[in-house]
Amino acid sequence: MDQNNIGNFISKLRKEKGLTQNDIAYKLGVTDKAVSKWERGLGCPDISLLIPLSDILEVSVNELLLGKKIKENISKKQADDAIKETIKLSDNKIKKNLKRNKILKIIICIVLTLLLVGTFLVVKNYKEKEAKKEELKSIVIKVQSNLNRLKFVKDNPSKSPNYILEDNETTYVIPEIKYKSNNQSIYKEILSYSDYNTYSGIIIYYNNTNNVSVYYHTDDNDMLVIPCDKKGNYIGKKNNKTDINFYNENELEIKERIEKIQEIWLKVYK
């Protein structure tokens, strides 16, 4: 079976009948591009279209497959061969379509699986964040309850949103407890002031890490910081005489206040 002969034959019969490619396509329920491919020998009509196409062109199916009018002396073998070739081409086309559909189904399954996994992870992450948020809220409530029990009072809001506790000549300050949703944590810190009203004297900053920061003012009113450990021991530079002299003069107070801060920390945050 010669596709070029069939294509030329279809084109010739169509033109003889004054039909356009679009007319043929409309009658068969296909596109004019499909008809154009047949006529250019780039493909053959599907086996299901052979009878209606032969009816439109007023030729037999055998003539259509042979690409020419059949003379009376044509052999039965030639006609059978043409039909067998068409069936073979149609069968190959069906197998090709089935393979393509199988691949398409596999791709769709993979995409759907990825979407389901992605959706599951998004939902899981959201639920974990919400659970963490609720946990942090409960911690905030617990800390505020502890502050009330320890007699901490809210500072003047116009000054700062702190909770303060006056103890002899020292003021212990805990900033307002809030949770940070961006990294799922809460602020935990305590400051101790020897003069809270002027923010002067010895100021100790503690956040339960290994280092404790002790701030003080020099005679020139510069704010300097002395690094200490959690027991109040000086861990700064050995050759810094200014820091060392200040620490030696105030070692007892620094250690007592750091010890007191740690006691308060346990009662507030634990």
C-alpha positions as CSV (number, residue, x, y, z in Angstrom):
1,M,0.0,0.0,0.0
2,D,1.5,3.3,-1.1
3,Q,0.4,6.3,1.0
4,N,1.4,8.8,-1.7
5,N,-0.8,7.0,-4.2
6,I,-3.7,7.0,-1.8
7,G,-3.2,10.6,-1.0
8,N,-3.0,11.7,-4.6
9,F,-6.1,9.5,-5.3
10,I,-8.1,11.2,-2.5
11,S,-7.0,14.6,-3.6
12,K,-8.0,13.9,-7.2
13,L,-11.4,12.5,-6.4
14,R,-12.1,15.4,-4.0
15,K,-11.3,18.0,-6.6
16,E,-13.4,16.2,-9.2
17,K,-16.4,16.4,-6.9
18,G,-15.7,20.1,-6.2
19,L,-15.1,19.5,-2.5
20,T,-12.6,21.2,-0.2
21,Q,-10.5,19.6,2.4
22,N,-12.7,21.2,5.0
23,D,-15.8,19.7,3.4
24,I,-14.4,16.2,3.7
25,A,-13.2,16.9,7.2
26,Y,-16.7,18.1,8.2
27,K,-18.4,15.0,6.8
28,L,-16.0,12.6,8.5
29,G,-15.8,14.5,11.9
30,V,-12.1,15.1,11.6
31,T,-9.9,18.2,11.1
32,D,-9.0,19.6,7.7
33,K,-5.3,19.2,8.8
34,A,-5.9,15.4,9.0
35,V,-7.3,15.4,5.4
36,S,-4.3,17.5,4.3
37,K,-1.9,14.9,5.8
38,W,-3.7,12.1,3.9
39,E,-3.4,13.9,0.6
40,R,0.3,14.7,1.2
41,G,1.0,11.0,1.9
42,L,2.0,11.7,5.5
43,G,-0.6,9.3,6.8
44,C,-3.7,7.2,6.0
45,P,-7.3,7.5,7.1
46,D,-8.2,5.4,10.2
47,I,-9.8,2.0,9.3
48,S,-13.1,3.3,10.8
49,L,-13.1,6.1,8.2
50,L,-12.5,4.0,5.1
51,I,-16.2,3.2,4.4
52,P,-17.6,6.7,4.9
53,L,-14.7,8.2,3.0
54,S,-15.2,5.8,0.1
55,D,-18.9,6.6,0.1
56,I,-18.2,10.4,-0.1
57,L,-15.7,9.9,-3.0
58,E,-17.9,7.2,-4.6
59,V,-15.3,4.5,-4.9
60,S,-14.9,1.1,-3.3
61,V,-12.8,0.6,-0.2
62,N,-10.4,-1.5,-2.3
63,E,-10.0,1.2,-4.8
64,L,-9.3,3.7,-2.0
65,L,-6.6,1.5,-0.5
66,L,-5.0,0.8,-3.9
67,G,-5.0,4.5,-4.8
68,K,-6.6,3.9,-8.2
69,K,-9.7,2.7,-9.9
70,I,-9.9,-1.1,-10.0
71,K,-10.0,-2.7,-13.4
72,E,-12.0,-5.9,-13.9
73,N,-8.8,-8.0,-14.2
74,I,-7.3,-6.9,-10.8
75,S,-6.4,-9.9,-8.7
76,K,-8.1,-10.7,-5.5
77,K,-4.6,-11.0,-3.9
78,Q,-3.9,-7.3,-4.6
79,A,-7.2,-6.2,-3.0
80,D,-6.6,-8.4,0.1
81,D,-3.0,-7.1,0.5
82,A,-4.2,-3.5,0.4
83,I,-6.8,-4.3,3.2
84,K,-4.3,-6.2,5.3
85,E,-1.7,-3.4,5.0
86,T,-4.4,-0.9,6.2
87,I,-5.4,-3.1,9.1
88,K,-1.7,-3.4,10.0
89,L,-1.1,0.4,10.0
90,S,-4.3,0.9,12.0
91,D,-3.2,-1.7,14.5
92,N,0.2,0.0,14.9
93,K,-1.5,3.4,15.4
94,I,-3.7,1.9,18.1
95,K,-0.7,0.4,19.9
96,K,1.1,3.7,19.7
97,N,-1.9,5.5,21.1
98,L,-2.2,2.9,23.9
99,K,1.5,3.3,24.8
100,R,1.1,7.1,24.8
101,N,-1.9,6.9,27.0
102,K,-0.1,4.6,29.4
103,I,2.8,7.1,29.7
104,L,0.3,9.9,30.2
105,K,-1.4,8.0,33.0
106,I,1.9,7.4,34.7
107,I,2.8,11.1,34.5
108,I,-0.6,12.0,35.9
109,C,-0.2,9.5,38.7
110,I,3.3,11.0,39.6
111,V,1.9,14.6,39.5
112,L,-1.0,13.7,41.7
113,T,1.2,11.9,44.1
114,L,3.5,14.9,44.4
115,L,0.6,17.2,44.9
116,L,-0.8,14.9,47.6
117,V,2.6,14.7,49.4
118,G,3.0,18.5,49.0
119,T,-0.4,19.1,50.5
120,F,0.2,16.7,53.3
121,L,3.5,18.4,54.2
122,V,1.9,21.9,54.1
123,V,-1.0,20.8,56.3
124,K,1.4,19.0,58.7
125,N,3.7,22.0,58.9
126,Y,0.7,24.3,59.5
127,K,-0.6,22.1,62.3
128,E,2.8,21.9,63.9
129,K,3.1,25.7,63.8
130,E,-0.4,26.1,65.3
131,A,0.4,23.5,68.0
132,K,3.7,25.3,68.8
133,K,1.8,28.7,68.9
134,E,-0.7,27.3,71.4
135,E,2.2,25.9,73.5
136,L,3.9,29.3,73.5
137,K,0.7,31.0,74.5
138,S,0.3,28.7,77.4
139,I,3.9,29.4,78.5
140,V,3.2,33.2,78.4
141,I,0.1,32.7,80.5
142,K,2.1,30.6,83.0
143,V,4.9,33.2,83.2
144,Q,2.5,36.0,83.8
145,S,0.8,34.0,86.5
146,N,4.2,33.4,88.1
147,L,5.0,37.1,88.0
148,N,1.8,38.0,89.8
149,R,2.6,35.3,92.4
150,L,6.1,36.8,93.0
151,K,4.5,40.3,93.4
152,F,6.0,41.7,90.1
153,V,4.0,44.8,89.0
154,K,3.5,46.3,85.6
155,D,5.7,49.3,85.1
156,N,4.3,52.6,83.8
157,P,3.2,51.8,80.2
158,S,4.5,55.1,79.0
159,K,7.9,54.3,80.2
160,S,8.2,50.6,79.2
161,P,6.1,47.5,79.1
162,N,8.1,45.8,81.9
163,Y,7.3,43.8,85.0
164,I,9.3,45.1,88.0
165,L,10.1,43.9,91.5
166,E,11.7,46.2,94.1
167,D,13.9,44.3,96.5
168,N,15.7,46.5,99.0
169,E,17.8,48.9,96.8
170,T,17.7,46.7,93.7
171,T,15.0,46.5,91.0
172,Y,14.5,43.3,89.0
173,V,13.0,43.8,85.6
174,I,11.4,41.3,83.2
175,P,10.3,42.6,79.8
176,E,6.7,41.9,78.8
177,I,6.4,38.3,77.8
178,K,5.6,37.8,74.1
179,Y,6.1,35.0,71.6
180,K,7.7,35.5,68.2
181,S,5.7,33.7,65.5
182,N,8.5,34.0,62.9
183,N,10.8,31.7,64.8
184,Q,8.4,30.1,67.2
185,S,10.0,31.3,70.5
186,I,9.5,33.7,73.4
187,Y,11.8,36.4,74.9
188,K,13.3,35.2,78.2
189,E,15.5,37.7,80.0
190,I,16.0,39.4,83.4
191,L,17.7,42.7,84.1
192,S,18.8,44.0,87.5
193,Y,19.3,47.7,88.3
194,S,20.9,49.4,91.3
195,D,19.1,52.6,90.1
196,Y,16.2,51.8,87.8
197,N,14.9,55.4,87.7
198,T,18.1,56.8,86.1
199,Y,19.4,53.5,84.5
200,S,22.7,54.1,86.2
201,G,24.8,52.2,88.7
202,I,25.3,48.5,88.2
203,I,23.1,46.9,85.5
204,I,23.1,43.2,85.1
205,Y,21.7,41.4,82.0
206,Y,20.9,37.7,82.3
207,N,19.3,35.3,79.7
208,N,20.3,31.9,81.1
209,T,23.3,31.5,78.9
210,N,26.9,30.9,80.1
211,N,27.8,34.6,80.0
212,V,26.3,37.3,82.2
213,S,26.7,41.0,81.2
214,V,27.5,43.5,83.9
215,Y,27.2,47.1,82.8
216,Y,28.6,50.1,84.7
217,H,29.4,53.8,84.1
218,T,32.9,55.2,84.3
219,D,33.8,58.6,85.7
220,D,33.5,59.9,82.1
221,N,29.9,58.5,82.1
222,D,30.8,55.9,79.5
223,M,28.8,52.7,79.7
224,L,31.2,49.7,79.8
225,V,30.4,46.0,80.2
226,I,32.1,43.3,82.2
227,P,31.6,39.7,81.1
228,C,31.0,37.2,84.0
229,D,30.1,33.6,84.2
230,K,26.8,32.3,85.8
231,K,28.5,32.2,89.2
232,G,29.5,35.9,88.9
233,N,33.2,35.3,88.3
234,Y,35.0,37.7,86.0
235,I,35.9,36.2,82.6
236,G,37.0,39.3,80.8
237,K,40.5,40.3,79.6
238,K,43.2,39.9,82.2
239,N,44.9,43.1,81.2
240,N,41.8,45.4,81.4
241,K,42.6,47.2,84.6
242,T,39.5,49.4,84.5
243,D,37.1,46.4,84.4
244,I,39.2,44.4,86.9
245,N,39.3,47.3,89.4
246,F,35.6,47.8,89.1
247,Y,34.9,44.1,89.5
248,N,37.1,43.7,92.5
249,E,35.4,46.7,94.2
250,N,31.9,45.3,93.5
251,E,32.5,41.5,93.4
252,L,30.3,40.6,96.3
253,E,27.3,42.7,95.1
254,I,27.6,41.3,91.5
255,K,27.7,37.7,92.7
256,E,24.8,38.2,95.1
257,R,22.6,39.8,92.5
258,I,23.5,37.2,89.8
259,E,22.5,34.5,92.4
260,K,19.3,36.3,93.1
261,I,18.5,36.7,89.4
262,Q,18.9,32.9,88.9
263,E,16.5,32.2,91.8
264,I,13.9,34.5,90.2
265,W,14.5,32.9,86.8
266,L,13.6,29.5,88.0
267,K,10.5,30.8,89.7
268,V,9.4,32.7,86.7
269,Y,10.3,30.5,83.7
270,K,10.3,27.0,85.1
